[in-house]
Amino acid sequence: MKSTKKAVLLITILLLTLFAMSFAGPKWRIHDLNRPNPVIINPGTSSTQDKPGLPPSDAIVLFDGKDLSQWRSMDGSAAKWIVKEGRMECVRGSGYIRTARNFGDCQLHVEFATPTPPEGSSQGRGNSGVFLMGIYEVQVLDNYDNVTYADGQCSALYGQYPPQVNACRKPGEWQSYDIIFHAPVFNVNKELVKPAIITVFQNGVLTQDHVELMGPTNWLRRDAYTYHAEKLPLSLQDHGNPVLYRNIWVRELPAPGPGEKAPRATYTLSPETLKSYTGSYSMGGPNAFLKVKLENDELLAAVSSDDFNPIYAETDTKFFSQKINLEFEFIVSNGKVTGADIWVAGGKMSVKKME
């Protein structure tokens, strides 16, 4: 009875897996137990108005309220902004500041507060900016009860895309940007292959959704992309207003598929050997079966359906599917295929070849 229940359970898992038919990418099958698990990190804590949160354990801290050691003036000299009470303040006329390190694809967290009481209007009120690679600006501005042009509002991609909503807090209150940035890609001829892409959350609200930048952001003009290095400094703008910053950190984004192994090697078998595996296999029930067929010198398998999918040889008798977490080991006795062992989602069951 227990063996029957186990077989039914495995068949159910197998059928559900096959019905899902979800690709896990070209290198790994769905639910592949050999696929590396993600690195474990401490995600940090959220900020409050009174206290900045802790960054993720794998973040590079750019400002923790203590000093400007991670920042420089644009000419490389010491940054001239003021640090006090755990925050940095833009000093009018001191110029932009930039990071000492270069960054490309990244997740950037920045907290800022515009001056209170507010002074000025439109672009003259609480103006600064966060520049990815020193080129692509996410606007910082006091837009709480302050009207300006749409593509210059707080969390706009300056001069190109207004934010989806105005999610600003009152002057003097701490606000946050969480920015996902993918740098533009250039080929060996220094031609643009892929534009920069930015996603922005302001105060936890999505304001820019995976937007492709038209080129560098600028005032009153739109410039075309020009070739630049894969990594460049981040920078903060001096626009003459004493905007405050705190709790700035960045996580460098790895290339797709970090730590993943190469695709499993496949084994070439003769059409005669492949043909010997074709046929129907009983899985212990009238509606539970495995069918294997040969088509264009490729072995295809279907479980309890007519939905055939390719399987690939890893040895003379062992096969696997690149599409789902399914493996076969055909059993050969006295030169004749008599059955197979099947593994699905870590479970194993044996099937018998039908005459």
C-alpha atoms as one frame of an Amber mdcrd trajectory, in Angstrom:
protein
   0.000   0.000   0.000   2.813   2.406   0.897   4.651   1.698  -2.349   1.448
   2.321  -4.327   0.890   5.676  -2.581   4.506   6.625  -3.226   4.151   5.769
  -6.904   0.944   7.804  -7.176   2.637  10.752  -5.433   5.633  10.625  -7.767
   3.374  10.374 -10.804   1.397  13.390  -9.564   4.587  15.418  -9.074   5.795
  14.361 -12.494   2.562  15.340 -14.195   2.413  18.701 -12.445   6.003  19.378
 -13.452   5.306  18.507 -17.056   2.128  20.597 -17.162   4.045  23.597 -15.809
   6.555  23.432 -18.678   8.362  26.498 -17.405  11.806  27.349 -18.719  14.399
  28.032 -16.026  16.866  29.405 -18.549  19.139  27.626 -21.000  21.549  26.303
 -18.378  19.216  24.809 -15.801  16.074  22.722 -15.725  13.131  23.674 -13.550
  13.687  22.656  -9.889  17.234  21.484 -10.749  18.812  20.310  -7.475  22.292
  20.928  -8.912  21.605  24.644  -9.397  23.556  26.808  -6.907  21.520  28.546
  -4.230  21.712  32.332  -3.816  24.264  33.818  -1.455  22.757  34.526   1.966
  22.951  38.161   3.122  21.559  40.216   5.979  18.985  42.523   4.325  19.499
  45.347   6.815  16.734  47.463   8.347  14.358  50.221   7.258  14.925  53.864
   8.119  12.647  56.060  10.201  12.471  59.842  10.316  14.599  59.764  13.462
  17.117  57.094  12.520  18.658  55.771   9.305  18.365  52.045   8.712  21.183
  49.557   8.324  22.332  48.710   4.794  22.368  45.134   3.446  25.451  43.218
   4.499  26.790  43.078   0.931  26.363  46.817   0.275  29.175  49.322  -0.171
  28.503  52.144   2.287  29.089  55.531   0.691  27.927  57.682   3.590  27.166
  56.504   7.118  26.962  59.920   8.750  30.586  60.040   9.885  32.730  61.540
   7.118  33.159  62.126   3.397  36.002  59.655   2.935  34.129  57.980   0.057
  33.576  61.288  -1.742  35.655  63.804  -3.702  35.144  67.116  -5.422  34.863
  66.671  -9.175  38.534  67.572  -9.659  39.596  64.834  -7.218  40.293  67.130
  -4.267  38.645  66.747  -0.868  34.856  67.183  -0.899  33.788  70.544   0.526
  30.293  69.661   1.709  29.571  69.761   5.473  29.029  66.741   7.694  27.133
  67.278  10.949  24.692  65.365  13.107  24.965  62.268  10.928  24.153  63.953
   7.638  25.958  65.749   4.833  24.840  69.152   3.598  25.361  70.677   0.194
  27.338  73.928   0.486  26.370  76.561  -2.067  29.166  77.133  -4.562  31.246
  74.158  -3.394  30.415  72.177  -6.523  29.224  68.680  -7.243  30.758  65.803
  -5.325  31.481  62.335  -6.700  32.340  58.934  -5.310  35.955  57.880  -5.074
  34.974  54.537  -6.618  33.464  53.822 -10.016  30.192  51.964 -10.523  28.210
  50.534 -13.423  25.118  48.368 -12.976  23.956  48.909  -9.412  21.245  49.209
  -6.795  21.599  52.620  -5.167  19.922  53.804  -1.954  19.940  57.520  -1.140
  18.081  59.433   1.587  17.627  63.197   1.344  15.727  66.061   2.948  14.940
  69.386   1.301  15.379  72.590   3.367  12.822  73.777   5.874  11.416  76.336
   5.975  11.241  76.167   2.166  12.555  79.048   0.113  12.120  79.826  -3.555
   9.845  78.222  -6.118   9.895  75.868  -9.083  13.499  74.761  -9.773  14.877
  77.139  -7.148  13.416  75.213  -4.217  15.316  72.297  -2.652  17.124  71.458
  -5.890  19.878  68.845  -6.176  20.317  65.634  -8.122  21.625  62.072  -8.041
  23.753  61.288 -11.089  24.380  57.699 -12.130  27.841  57.480 -13.672  27.929
  61.273 -13.282  25.840  61.463 -16.477  22.258  60.286 -15.922  20.288  62.347
 -13.394  17.467  61.434 -11.066  16.203  64.860 -10.009  16.041  65.915  -6.358
  13.603  68.774  -5.763  11.099  70.021  -3.198   7.852  69.332  -5.033   5.635
  69.401  -1.961   3.125  72.108  -2.895   5.591  73.438  -5.462   4.777  73.382
  -9.183   7.443  73.041 -11.871   7.759  71.474 -15.339   6.898  67.763 -15.364
  10.250  66.371 -16.507  12.054  68.375 -13.819  10.039  67.181 -10.822  11.444
  65.165  -7.954  12.386  61.638  -9.177  12.135  62.716 -12.812  14.799  61.473
 -15.171  15.736  65.055 -15.780  14.597  66.507 -19.089  13.299  63.148 -20.304
  10.700  61.378 -18.162   8.430  62.804 -15.439   7.736  60.552 -12.458   4.579
  58.460 -12.628   3.311  60.174  -9.457   4.370  62.930  -7.080   5.379  60.972
  -3.959   7.120  63.827  -2.123   7.116  64.331   1.618   7.089  67.720   3.330
  10.243  69.881   3.404  12.576  68.791   6.185  11.269  65.208   6.226  13.592
  62.403   5.160  12.837  60.864   1.775  14.415  57.914   0.003  15.407  56.841
  -3.460  15.934  53.217  -4.333  17.352  53.120  -7.833  18.087  50.125 -10.061
  20.467  51.180 -12.797  21.777  49.280 -15.804  24.529  51.117 -17.635  24.444
  51.527 -21.414  26.321  48.945 -23.448  28.707  49.850 -26.275  30.351  47.522
 -28.784  34.034  47.336 -29.725  33.452  50.101 -32.264  32.191  52.314 -29.421
  28.660  52.250 -30.858  25.601  52.042 -28.603  24.193  48.516 -28.372  21.805
  48.944 -25.451  20.638  52.154 -23.731  20.813  52.795 -20.001  17.808  51.541
 -18.039  16.594  52.968 -14.719  13.928  51.974 -12.216  13.219  54.391  -9.347
  11.253  54.047  -6.120  10.680  57.264  -4.173   9.604  56.696  -0.584   8.711
  53.125  -1.521   6.540  54.196  -4.466   7.448  53.227  -8.042   8.036  56.429
 -10.014  10.162  55.192 -12.950   9.455  51.711 -14.296  12.391  50.176 -16.157
  12.777  53.262 -18.352  15.206  53.393 -21.276  17.094  56.687 -21.227  17.356
  58.579 -24.507  20.911  59.597 -23.673  22.610  61.787 -21.055  20.192  63.969
 -19.088  20.617  67.705 -19.542  18.987  71.126 -19.300  17.150  72.395 -22.410
  18.728  69.831 -24.720  18.812  66.138 -25.444  22.207  64.754 -26.237  22.922
  61.485 -28.006  24.865  58.753 -26.276  28.610  58.967 -26.529  30.957  56.153
 -25.622  32.172  56.012 -22.031  33.705  53.536 -19.629  31.694  50.630 -18.181
  32.049  52.117 -14.684  32.159  55.759 -13.587  31.622  57.647 -10.288  28.221
  58.456  -8.858  27.726  62.147  -8.121  25.498  64.534  -6.171  24.617  67.987
  -7.457  25.273  71.392  -5.920  22.405  73.510  -7.248  22.772  76.205  -4.615
  20.273  74.791  -2.111  21.303  73.274   1.263  19.821  69.817   0.618  20.718
  67.171   3.225  21.777  63.579   2.552  22.204  60.523   4.752  22.413  56.718
   4.569  23.829  56.282   1.082  24.819  52.791  -0.028  25.192  50.859  -3.247
  25.133  47.217  -4.286  26.945  46.323  -7.473  24.758  44.125  -9.667  26.409
  41.014 -11.072  26.107  39.844 -14.638  23.130  37.551 -15.286  23.587  34.061
 -13.896  26.390  34.688 -11.357  28.035  31.496 -10.192  26.022  29.323 -12.518
  27.654  26.335 -14.115  27.941  25.660 -17.821  25.183  23.595 -19.431  25.446
  19.863 -18.846  27.446  18.058 -21.484  25.483  15.875 -23.889  26.555  12.526
 -25.306  26.125  11.563 -28.959  24.571   8.138 -29.567  23.858   6.330 -32.805
  20.296   6.354 -34.167  20.214   2.569 -33.605  20.962   2.980 -29.891  18.427
   5.755 -29.551  15.826   3.666 -31.335  16.306   0.841 -28.825  14.917   3.110
 -26.092  11.703   3.961 -27.956   8.392   2.457 -26.915   5.915   2.573 -24.047
   6.723   2.073 -20.383   4.201   1.239 -17.660   4.139   3.414 -14.549   1.766
   1.140 -12.650  -1.612   2.465 -13.784  -3.803   2.600 -16.900  -3.351   6.349
 -17.295   0.222   6.485 -16.033   2.774   5.744 -18.694   5.994   6.905 -20.283
   6.294   7.073 -24.052   9.587   7.508 -25.880   9.980   8.118 -29.608  12.707
   9.007 -32.086  12.211  11.967 -34.384  14.888  13.500 -36.615  17.599  11.587
 -34.688  16.364  13.169 -31.455  14.876  11.242 -28.559  11.587  12.619 -27.243
   9.663  11.631 -24.105   6.098  12.163 -22.873   4.597  11.227 -19.525   0.909
  10.324 -19.419   0.232  12.640 -22.363   1.156  13.272 -25.967   3.245  16.301
 -25.064   6.701  15.139 -26.178   9.874  16.967 -25.167  13.514  16.344 -26.088
  15.744  14.376 -23.734  19.520  14.367 -24.037  22.057  11.616 -23.430  24.595
  12.133 -20.665  25.945   8.560 -20.883  25.014   5.506 -22.962  21.892   4.974
 -20.861  21.297   8.143 -18.835  19.236  11.015 -20.255  17.962  14.345 -18.956
  15.569  17.080 -20.002  16.828  20.653 -20.229  13.298  21.960 -19.937  12.057
  20.305 -16.764  13.593  18.551 -13.777  13.368  15.075 -15.251  16.028  12.390
 -15.678  15.982   8.867 -17.118  18.293   5.898 -16.668  17.333   3.140 -19.102
  17.851  -0.403 -17.835  19.515  -2.767 -20.303  19.644  -6.514 -19.690  21.280
  -8.950 -22.137  21.331  -6.247 -24.791  17.637  -5.496 -24.414  15.978  -2.469
 -22.845  13.654  -3.713 -20.107  12.718  -0.544 -18.258  13.961   2.696 -16.798
  14.472   4.558 -13.564  12.973   8.045 -13.550  13.906  10.940 -11.273  11.624
  13.944 -10.985  12.019  16.756  -8.436  14.385  14.542  -6.434  12.053  11.504
  -6.330  12.759   8.185  -8.057  10.474   5.560  -9.560  11.007   2.558 -11.837
   9.019   1.773 -14.956   8.801  -1.384 -17.062   9.008  -1.426 -20.830   5.891
  -2.832 -22.434   6.161  -5.385 -25.269
